[in-house]
Amino acid sequence: MKLIFEKGAPGQHLTLMPPCDVPEVTLANPRTEPLDLPHVSETELTRHYSALAKRVHGVNDGFYPLGSCTMKYNPKINEEMAALPGFAQIHPLQPEETVQGCLEVLHESEKLLCEITGMDGMTFQPAAGAHGEFTGLLLIKAYHAHRDGPARTKIIVPDSAHGTNPASAVMAGFSVVNIPSGEDGCVDVDALRAAVGPDTAGLMLTNPNTVGIFDKNILEITRIVHEAGGLCYYDGANLNAVMGVVRPGDMGFDVIHLNLHKTFSTPHGGGGPGSGAVGCKEFLRQYLPGPVVVKDCEGYHFTKPEHSIGRMKDFYGNFLVVVRALAYVLTLGREGIPEAAKNAVLNANYMRKLLSEKYTMAYAGPCMHEFVMTLQDLKDATGCSAMDIAKGLLDHGIHPPTMYFPLIVHEALMIEPTETESQETMDEVCGVFLHLWDVAHNDPDVLHNAPTKTPVRRLDEVGAARNPVLRYTEE
């Protein structure tokens, strides 16, 4: 497929802007060369982007089981709510009295999401999950600085954690202490006890964890950290498995970030939009980024917490993502939220059971919302890797699961079906997985050469990573 710059011919154009109706102003330092823009007609332009759209694969197109990403179908009513003019056409500098409905959205979203997570306060400023991690760690840093000075400098992170966890800790000025997982895929409690000390600022953890297991020692884990004087941070990437069923605040966590764009409705991928809302217990509310919304007898107002760490983003975060989240929570309600979580767990265990007929599971079951398979034995027996199976899935119209993560599992495939997939879809997908297992044993070259039915064949991924071409250069 050609790039838009490779189409058209000099002299072709289309009119995008109406005639100028204000006086023209000449810049002090105008361009000496014209902009390098494509010369295409309106017909060519619309056909080009229509062709690109047909190559996009999302949950509306087929099964999309990215582990640890919660790529689920999101009700379109939430999109309609976010598109309402009173939400979509406001300006962030409007006076408070003109946007009372928007402030009510922030206030009600905070109340409901705190109820779901067991927190007492929340900010919606962070623009994504990793941004939320950074914000939460700054809350922890401010807390210790206010109490103990700079002595607490270390954040404990399990070896199965998302890569953003240690990166966020370093960005916040901490050093990272990595602790191993046990054979059951959970935190090695003895290693944790040995790691904590007077320099421990906190622990970063998600539960259920990255391999899809609910850590049975979670209360002991948070107790160990608290007794050492540290705080416990909950990475909300996997909240889809437990929302409305068990609350991170009740597990002993002090700070949490939520991926509203994963768990609470906004379709994500391709760089956005996102919202990494950060919740905290009461004793940390004074450090939250400001402003936050409060309600009194006169309505809703912005205020700044006493010891706020400052802004994390211009204005108030990605507001329309919060609108979608509120619509999602209000639609499902007190009964629907836990039902969604339970169905996510049911679907994952259903697929895990079917696939265990031939594939090797990395850890003993049952799982929560996702599970990890190791294809190391398949590779040893046939030469077909996890990458080969993933490429084979493309020829069947199925987006591959997360590959080679977590790093503690060799030849890993991590599968998360979410709660929105039907039994019929999962049966069909598992049938394809089992078929590819047979192909690997009977004719492995088919998988080595896959995909063959996609617009682009197998790429040189190593070459692309080492020598990326990030911009078009006209010859």
Disulfide bonds with the S-S distance in Angstrom:
none
